[in-house]
Amino acid sequence: MDAERDETAVEAGPRGRSDPWKVTFVALLVVALVCVVTWILLGSRLLVVRDITVTGVERVPKEEVVAALDVATGTPLLRVDLDRSGERAESLLLVESATVERGWPATLEVEVVERRPLLAVQVGEEYRLVDGDGVRIEDSGNRPDAYPLVRVTGEIEGNGGVRAAADIVEQAPDSLITRIRLIDATESDAIAVELTDGSLVEWGSSEGTADKSAILKVLMREHPPQEGRVYDVATPDLAIVR
């Protein structure tokens, strides 16, 4: 019995030991695969930028967005700095945000959100359509009916009054927006809203627009608008009509 155990142990021994040549071969194979994959991603002509697609643009020419990205055709997709490319696209005046993604195997995909007009500002005899930052979107010789007119002091771009008026326009219901003739935001914490029916809303700051809009709706139902009527919702809990 002892002899049989010794013979079994001797036979089992070699099978339990690793073959150094096999280990070396596997290691070399892994290294080779890594090198091949790295070459395909970074060094070959297989996965490089061959096309750039731009979506979401109407006012901004696609060619301007592509030029702003500053990504040359033939650049390996993996080498493209997506965040930096997006920042370059956002440097365009009418681009609010830009998202850049890789579209394997050979496309760079750019999704743009353009600035959109929210307000109209009278400048001389013309009207300038601006977004919430006061950035000029376009000019019009006639007063645009689709956008409330805003009155502010100082420079239009970056103006705090424009921002406050835009906050109201973005948050108030459409049923109210269509009735606004003018938003006087010369003082951003004492905004007055003139309605097309001749009534006036003392709005206060742009904070709490949703609550103020809901209270104004109730006040207007109980006290129908008329020329010279004033709704004071600057302090929603103490709203009054006079």
Steps between C-alpha positions, in 0.01 A plus 500: 500500500781746590670436169177568310456833684858603417449413135177701489667800665786487252259486206284787638790731568593609145131562409464746792796719396454789252677484168724810494488512120120499505490786753747700292299439184176617662670812638645584159161443338330740743767764440462455124122538522535815707744643249270418209196655669700810595628534145148463357363766736785748488726432209310338216282665236202281592344695789566862409276801448367482147171682550357758743123519543332806655140498624279757670602804297276744315664840532861383531653359177627145543827603340564748783446231761736260321764771471466589868559138605849518346519121451687401186376220278715194562536559873459174693158509665646397833735800498220757466447699820120502506463754781748743349338467157161574654638810671636627170158456336338685791727796431275582203268786595170328422594162646371449853643150545664228292548130570765310306503120483683229309299316239701189429664413273574834334256778594510790744145588608417853621164588656446874529248696704464846352414811693133586453328837517287566809458877505500803274690817585440825315824644367443824315233437239560125494439207731768258610406143587713373788534192719516494879861620497416797280685350203365633172336230292364717220357846427156594375367821351157431651407416855476119518168383643640165614740647757427732794669838487742567786629832626839513672779748565863460401656244269260232379740205494560369850232731640348384830162645406492299178586186697220569750247566224607184320451298819139620509444416133650153540295411809166677456217319316441573132156640583672784686793548261264568207340785697826680584568824315805615692723383784659796672816355655692823553512387862542122511350471848201724420379370164172632358308311232266693270223290346332556165168580669648804672540348845829488690663224707747600767716189487790579729800273436496205262505254791187296564365548147290182511327604825451857379350377172253274682394780738470748213268260319268490802508879542421557135209258518354675804590850379495503117773709335419851391683818413688631803447196723807394701576150627771491763651150532848608608430332837278203406362451852384863507382541140255784446299668224450872473 
